[in-house]
Amino acid sequence: MHFLHQDGKTVDTLEGADPSSLANKVAKVAGSANPGEPAAPASLGMAAGPAVLETVKEFTKENGSSQQANQVQPGLSDALKNRLQQLTGSHPVMLFMKGNAEAPKCGFSRKVVDILKGENVKFGTFDILSDIEVREGLKLFSNWPTFPQLYCKGELLGGCDIVIAMHESGELKEVFRDHGIDTIGSNEAKLSGSENGKGGIAQSTGLSMTLTSRLESLVNSSPVMLFMKGKPTEPKCGFSGKVVEILREEKVKFETFDILTDEEVRQGLKVYSNWSSYPQLYIKGELIGGSDIVLEMQKSGELKKVLIEKGIVQKETMEDRLKSLITSSPVMLFMKGTPDAPRCGFSSKVVNALKEEGVSFESFDILSDEEVRQGLKVFSNWPTFPQLYYKGELIGGCDIIMELRDNGELKSTLSE
């Protein structure tokens, strides 16, 4: 259940609405999304102003019943639920993040920390990397799949994009004020928010306006911008090379800047971004982090998610995925099980035939992925498995492979 607040009072509640489905409607009303761009999932907690309420009511009339299932929280024991309730309410402003305020472990967490410091509020943090139970539990508890997550008085405000939008529009200040969150003296705050709304950029960086403006232009000069040592064709350090490799694997267009060629940029960017080492990767002007963070995000799938959310890459369709799998090796076998442990007699026969002929091949276990299993039947117009492909073209199933083998044509067919 989401509580909708106006002037610090609960004026309405919203049950069963999926935040990500709601985001575009709300963002358009609240003015935090550009038309035609997907909005980030939005908790309507305290962020919802009066203008948003009508949209929400309409949405729940249409979608309320179908979304009820989202409120079921499978796998959350009462003990864990109580623990999460206590944690989310343990400080008036509470941030669940990767790392801690002094050493954030991802660019998004760092951004929210900097914004909170800029808002001059005291806040508590919890490092979700230190506790897998809290990390996974909170996703269900809050119906929010990513981190960081910011709570105010026990209510979810949202993740990085929402906090940035609220900070830049002044809403965050209003929310804190309406809920009686005390601000601390500016001399206690490590960072103060800048006039241009870039939350993590301190006014007192000591950087000249000219350099600040140059760095801002550079950071925003390409949707995906990498500050590295050397060039993509000739990285001058292993960490820079690694990030280049990851971006290529993700099939992302990106621009780079060689920080070894410009000492002013090299030193200035460390202060500007509050990040002391290189490489530094930016997406749509926001710092993601260095090589460790980019690698971790790629492994967990978060990098792809961010690239899709920010409109950098298109979500892969099932057809794209199947084409990519089929052509991932010249000889590709879709089978039940693996070549070492086939899970059906037909798959076993085809594996043996290929091995006897000395044909090298890759395989995919269709039992491990129901989407691929069903999709491939339609895509290839072939209802059974195994299916053998050569250079992206379907050769056939078990009977055809056996026939080719018996006629002595299998090896020649797979090496034309």
Phi and psi in degrees as a GROMACS rama.xvg file:
@    title "Ramachandran Plot"
@    xaxis  label "Phi"
@    yaxis  label "Psi"
@TYPE xy
-105.211  137.739  HIS-2
-98.0604  133.331  PHE-3
-104.007  127.846  LEU-4
-113.634  145.767  HIS-5
-143.806  128.711  GLN-6
51.645  37.6516  ASP-7
78.4144  2.40781  GLY-8
-113.962  150.327  LYS-9
-76.7444  118.42  THR-10
-108.341  -15.4037  VAL-11
-163.693  160.875  ASP-12
-127.079  156.749  THR-13
-132.527  115.73  LEU-14
-107.887  140.89  GLU-15
77.1179  7.07116  GLY-16
-88.6765  133.803  ALA-17
-83.1018  118.485  ASP-18
-53.892  -39.4324  PRO-19
-68.1265  -34.7571  SER-20
-68.9892  -32.1673  SER-21
-79.7991  -20.0892  LEU-22
-57.2039  -47.2387  ALA-23
-63.4661  -44.3897  ASN-24
-57.4406  -49.8364  LYS-25
-67.2861  -44.1855  VAL-26
-61.0685  -36.6995  ALA-27
-65.0005  -42.799  LYS-28
-65.5138  -43.7262  VAL-29
-78.6455  -11.1964  ALA-30
76.214  21.8273  GLY-31
-99.9691  0.980275  SER-32
-125.573  147.285  ALA-33
-79.1948  138.275  ASN-34
-54.9481  138.704  PRO-35
85.1102  -7.88487  GLY-36
-103.878  139.203  GLU-37
-67.1902  136.284  PRO-38
-85.3323  157.175  ALA-39
-72.297  155.59  ALA-40
-55.1459  135.781  PRO-41
-121.579  124.138  ALA-42
-74.7005  132.376  SER-43
-89.9616  7.751  LEU-44
-35.7405  -114.849  GLY-45
-82.8653  -7.50152  MET-46
-73.1789  -17.725  ALA-47
-77.8733  120.491  ALA-48
-94.829  177.352  GLY-49
-57.1996  -35.4791  PRO-50
-63.8334  -24.9261  ALA-51
-81.1631  -25.5811  VAL-52
-60.5098  -41.5555  LEU-53
-62.6255  -42.402  GLU-54
-57.9031  -44.5044  THR-55
-62.3488  -44.1469  VAL-56
-61.728  -44.8155  LYS-57
-59.3618  -45.8547  GLU-58
-60.1287  -41.9934  PHE-59
-72.6654  -29.2267  THR-60
-60.2246  -45.358  LYS-61
-71.3483  -42.7322  GLU-62
-111.671  -9.575  ASN-63
-50.7079  -51.7827  GLY-64
-65.5119  -40.033  SER-65
-73.1783  -17.9133  SER-66
-97.2847  0.747614  GLN-67
-55.7393  -33.7715  GLN-68
-58.9327  -27.0217  ALA-69
-63.9874  -20.4997  ASN-70
-85.7759  -10.9284  GLN-71
-71.5779  134.381  VAL-72
-115.993  79.864  GLN-73
-65.0744  143.901  PRO-74
81.8949  0.448918  GLY-75
-98.5541  108.841  LEU-76
-73.5479  159.638  SER-77
-57.6431  -39.7368  ASP-78
-61.7646  -43.8962  ALA-79
-69.1257  -40.0412  LEU-80
-58.6794  -45.2079  LYS-81
-62.617  -40.6368  ASN-82
-63.6699  -43.0363  ARG-83
-66.4153  -38.5955  LEU-84
-60.6901  -43.5874  GLN-85
-64.6972  -43.493  GLN-86
-64.0917  -46.3886  LEU-87
-65.4046  -26.9794  THR-88
-100.338  8.14377  GLY-89
-71.2861  -22.9728  SER-90
-134.626  148.559  HIS-91
-54.2021  -39.0746  PRO-92
-119.923  119.425  VAL-93
-131.156  126.612  MET-94
-115.577  122.151  LEU-95
-95.7577  118.299  PHE-96
-143.181  173.335  MET-97
-93.6496  116.994  LYS-98
90.1914  -157.685  GLY-99
-131.057  176.638  ASN-100
-57.2661  -34.5658  ALA-101
-78.7183  -30.9298  GLU-102
-139.229  75.2894  ALA-103
-62.7109  145.487  PRO-104
-103.515  8.35702  LYS-105
-155.355  153.291  CYS-106
-60.8066  -35.1703  GLY-107
-67.2282  -43.4888  PHE-108
-62.5182  -43.1419  SER-109
-60.1306  -40.9401  ARG-110
-60.7545  -45.4343  LYS-111
-67.5757  -39.8128  VAL-112
-57.2784  -47.1172  VAL-113
-63.0904  -38.8331  ASP-114
-64.0722  -44.4635  ILE-115
-62.906  -38.6709  LEU-116
-65.2074  -38.3873  LYS-117
-65.1553  -30.207  GLY-118
-81.6207  -4.27544  GLU-119
59.5386  38.6015  ASN-120
-111.686  148.384  VAL-121
-77.5406  140.711  LYS-122
-147.831  151.597  PHE-123
-98.613  154.938  GLY-124
-130.504  158.335  THR-125
-136.279  126.818  PHE-126
-84.4523  104.861  ASP-127
-71.964  -13.4303  ILE-128
-72.8456  -16.3387  LEU-129
-90.6597  -6.15271  SER-130
-151.474  98.2167  ASP-131
-64.5369  -30.9897  ILE-132
-64.8799  -45.4659  GLU-133
-67.6781  -41.8351  VAL-134
-57.4687  -51.1142  ARG-135
-75.7522  -37.9151  GLU-136
-62.761  -40.3898  GLY-137
-67.3272  -30.1233  LEU-138
-60.9731  -41.9579  LYS-139
-73.6924  -45.9723  LEU-140
-56.8978  -42.3791  PHE-141
-100.195  -4.41269  SER-142
54.6315  45.6289  ASN-143
-139.723  117.869  TRP-144
-83.5096  -11.199  PRO-145
-126.468  171.592  THR-146
-125.74  154.494  PHE-147
-73.2081  164.362  PRO-148
-130.342  129.241  GLN-149
-110.088  129.566  LEU-150
-116.169  144.755  TYR-151
-128.708  122.074  CYS-152
51.5627  42.4346  LYS-153
80.8639  -2.53823  GLY-154
-106.05  138.128  GLU-155
-72.1985  126.858  LEU-156
-89.163  -41.6898  LEU-157
148.066  -165.619  GLY-158
-103.657  -161.301  GLY-159
-57.4841  -50.6861  CYS-160
-60.0286  -42.3572  ASP-161
-68.1362  -42.4236  ILE-162
-62.4606  -41.0083  VAL-163
-61.6353  -48.3233  ILE-164
-61.0197  -43.1418  ALA-165
-66.533  -38.3655  MET-166
-65.1796  -44.5164  HIS-167
-70.2607  -30.2803  GLU-168
-87.4803  -7.3098  SER-169
88.3723  -5.00156  GLY-170
-63.5967  -35.4279  GLU-171
-62.7398  -43.2461  LEU-172
-59.0628  -42.9455  LYS-173
-63.4426  -44.6488  GLU-174
-59.2251  -47.4922  VAL-175
-61.7537  -41.4756  PHE-176
-65.5964  -46.6069  ARG-177
-61.7975  -26.5902  ASP-178
-103.421  17.8672  HIS-179
66.3191  29.6583  GLY-180
-80.9425  122.212  ILE-181
-73.7139  139.903  ASP-182
-94.1959  154.214  THR-183
-102.198  157.795  ILE-184
-55.6539  143.229  GLY-185
-60.915  -25.4852  SER-186
-71.2219  -19.63  ASN-187
-85.0235  -23.7592  GLU-188
-77.6506  134.08  ALA-189
-73.4257  -32.5045  LYS-190
-131.901  146.163  LEU-191
-115.51  142.665  SER-192
-65.9349  143.831  GLY-193
-90.6265  162.721  SER-194
-64.8723  -31.8462  GLU-195
-83.8351  7.49433  ASN-196
80.1717  5.37215  GLY-197
-82.1779  98.0272  LYS-198
-50.8872  -42.4889  GLY-199
-88.8255  4.43464  GLY-200
-96.5542  117.623  ILE-201
-78.2384  142.575  ALA-202
-67.4895  -33.2323  GLN-203
-93.8413  37.6249  SER-204
-71.7457  -19.8063  THR-205
81.6047  2.99957  GLY-206
-83.6075  141.662  LEU-207
-67.9076  156.173  SER-208
-59.668  -36.674  MET-209
-63.319  -46.8302  THR-210
-68.5979  -42.146  LEU-211
-57.1164  -45.7179  THR-212
-65.6818  -37.7544  SER-213
-65.5819  -43.9071  ARG-214
-63.5325  -41.0181  LEU-215
-61.2814  -42.8156  GLU-216
-62.6774  -43.5121  SER-217
-63.0455  -47.2805  LEU-218
-60.5154  -34.2975  VAL-219
-98.4153  9.15052  ASN-220
-72.6652  -15.6963  SER-221
-147.914  146.212  SER-222
-53.9021  -37.2004  PRO-223
-120.28  115.534  VAL-224
-127.762  125.053  MET-225
-116.398  120.943  LEU-226
-95.0114  117.133  PHE-227
-139.627  172.273  MET-228
-95.1998  116.507  LYS-229
91.3433  -163.61  GLY-230
-117.064  162.374  LYS-231
-53.6267  -37.1006  PRO-232
-76.2759  -21.7753  THR-233
-142.068  71.0243  GLU-234
-63.5832  142.452  PRO-235
-100.181  6.7233  LYS-236
-154.885  152.014  CYS-237
-61.0417  -35.8958  GLY-238
-67.3915  -42.013  PHE-239
-63.0902  -43.0132  SER-240
-58.8351  -38.9372  GLY-241
-63.9704  -44.3215  LYS-242
-67.6066  -38.6909  VAL-243
-57.6038  -45.8511  VAL-244
-60.8743  -43.8233  GLU-245
-63.3624  -44.7153  ILE-246
-63.0871  -36.387  LEU-247
-67.6657  -40.8762  ARG-248
-60.5475  -35.5925  GLU-249
-82.1919  1.19773  GLU-250
55.852  49.0528  LYS-251
-107.056  136.068  VAL-252
-79.058  133.715  LYS-253
-148.426  155.28  PHE-254
-109.803  157.837  GLU-255
-132.625  160.11  THR-256
-132.784  127.064  PHE-257
-85.7014  105.185  ASP-258
-70.9405  -12.8825  ILE-259
-73.291  -15.3537  LEU-260
-92.3022  -6.6716  THR-261
-148.185  98.2557  ASP-262
-64.2861  -33.3744  GLU-263
-63.866  -46.1483  GLU-264
-65.9783  -43.7923  VAL-265
-55.3989  -49.1698  ARG-266
-77.6409  -39.2138  GLN-267
-64.1127  -40.523  GLY-268
-65.3797  -31.7744  LEU-269
-60.2025  -40.5065  LYS-270
-75.3452  -46.2903  VAL-271
-56.3897  -44.3396  TYR-272
-96.214  -6.05029  SER-273
56.742  42.6941  ASN-274
-139.932  119.862  TRP-275
-90.3633  -5.23288  SER-276
-131.121  173.968  SER-277
-125.607  154.159  TYR-278
-73.4133  165.069  PRO-279
-129.167  127.559  GLN-280
-108.075  130.905  LEU-281
-118.665  139.08  TYR-282
-123.239  122.752  ILE-283
49.672  43.8095  LYS-284
80.7411  -2.90609  GLY-285
-103.643  134.652  GLU-286
-70.0843  126.909  LEU-287
-90.019  -45.9812  ILE-288
145.842  -163.861  GLY-289
-98.3119  -164.398  GLY-290
-64.677  -38.7695  SER-291
-60.1293  -46.9288  ASP-292
-67.2277  -42.9741  ILE-293
-62.8544  -40.3474  VAL-294
-64.6726  -45.0105  LEU-295
-62.8848  -41.0615  GLU-296
-66.9176  -35.5596  MET-297
-65.4059  -45.0491  GLN-298
-61.4367  -39.4591  LYS-299
-83.3742  -7.631  SER-300
87.6319  -5.18803  GLY-301
-66.2042  -33.3558  GLU-302
-63.2612  -47.1367  LEU-303
-59.4533  -42.391  LYS-304
-59.2014  -46.029  LYS-305
-64.3858  -42.7935  VAL-306
-63.5075  -35.5873  LEU-307
-72.1849  -47.057  ILE-308
-58.3269  -38.475  GLU-309
-85.773  3.13074  LYS-310
74.0605  19.7079  GLY-311
-80.4137  -42.8444  ILE-312
-124.72  152.182  VAL-313
-82.8249  147.353  GLN-314
-64.0928  132.226  LYS-315
-68.0699  129.488  GLU-316
-79.9163  165.218  THR-317
-61.4225  -38.825  MET-318
-63.4909  -42.5804  GLU-319
-59.6476  -43.2308  ASP-320
-64.3789  -42.1641  ARG-321
-65.6088  -43.1574  LEU-322
-59.8022  -42.4321  LYS-323
-63.9143  -41.4605  SER-324
-65.9036  -46.0372  LEU-325
-60.3408  -36.303  ILE-326
-97.5  8.43082  THR-327
-70.5551  -14.8753  SER-328
-149.763  146.92  SER-329
-54.6085  -44.1499  PRO-330
-112.389  115.963  VAL-331
-127.436  124.474  MET-332
-113.277  123.083  LEU-333
-97.7637  117.227  PHE-334
-140.021  173.51  MET-335
-94.824  118.472  LYS-336
88.9184  -158.683  GLY-337
-122.103  164.288  THR-338
-55.7798  -34.5106  PRO-339
-77.8642  -26.4183  ASP-340
-140.73  74.0484  ALA-341
-63.4905  146.763  PRO-342
-107.038  10.5356  ARG-343
-156.334  155.26  CYS-344
-61.2038  -37.9238  GLY-345
-66.8402  -44.3348  PHE-346
-61.2231  -41.3428  SER-347
-60.7225  -43.0751  SER-348
-60.7881  -44.3188  LYS-349
-66.4791  -42.5912  VAL-350
-58.1182  -46.7205  VAL-351
-62.2791  -41.5307  ASN-352
-62.279  -43.6295  ALA-353
-65.9233  -40.5778  LEU-354
-66.3324  -41.2141  LYS-355
-61.6284  -35.4034  GLU-356
-83.6079  -3.48125  GLU-357
69.8067  28.4008  GLY-358
-87.6848  127.402  VAL-359
-86.5802  137.697  SER-360
-149.901  159.172  PHE-361
-107.738  160.35  GLU-362
-137.981  161.32  SER-363
-133.558  129.715  PHE-364
-86.0611  105.173  ASP-365
-70.4227  -13.3408  ILE-366
-73.5575  -16.8962  LEU-367
-88.4418  -7.10761  SER-368
-150.936  100.754  ASP-369
-64.4985  -34.4673  GLU-370
-62.2862  -45.4796  GLU-371
-66.6455  -42.6074  VAL-372
-56.3752  -49.8705  ARG-373
-75.9312  -38.9245  GLN-374
-62.7886  -38.0889  GLY-375
-69.2393  -31.7626  LEU-376
-60.7207  -43.0317  LYS-377
-73.9533  -46.9554  VAL-378
-57.9799  -43.0826  PHE-379
-95.4076  -5.95348  SER-380
54.747  44.1061  ASN-381
-138.331  116.056  TRP-382
-81.8945  -10.6851  PRO-383
-124.294  171.988  THR-384
-126.373  153.068  PHE-385
-74.0727  162.473  PRO-386
-130.013  131.254  GLN-387
-112.808  130.418  LEU-388
-116.777  144.945  TYR-389
-128.475  120.894  TYR-390
49.4533  45.2091  LYS-391
82.0972  -3.52016  GLY-392
-106.988  139.486  GLU-393
-72.1594  125.593  LEU-394
-88.0579  -44.9759  ILE-395
149.147  -166.589  GLY-396
-103.983  -159.468  GLY-397
-56.7855  -47.9212  CYS-398
-60.3729  -44.8316  ASP-399
-66.2426  -39.8316  ILE-400
-64.2016  -42.3908  ILE-401
-63.4144  -40.7571  MET-402
-63.5949  -45.1316  GLU-403
-61.5902  -40.1045  LEU-404
-64.4933  -46.6359  ARG-405
-63.0177  -31.665  ASP-406
-85.0614  -0.604262  ASN-407
72.2057  20.8139  GLY-408
-105.874  -1.22048  GLU-409
-64.0682  -49.463  LEU-410
-65.3636  -41.899  LYS-411
-66.6683  -36.7173  SER-412
-62.3714  -36.3708  THR-413
-93.7966  15.4205  LEU-414
-141.609  22.2738  SER-415
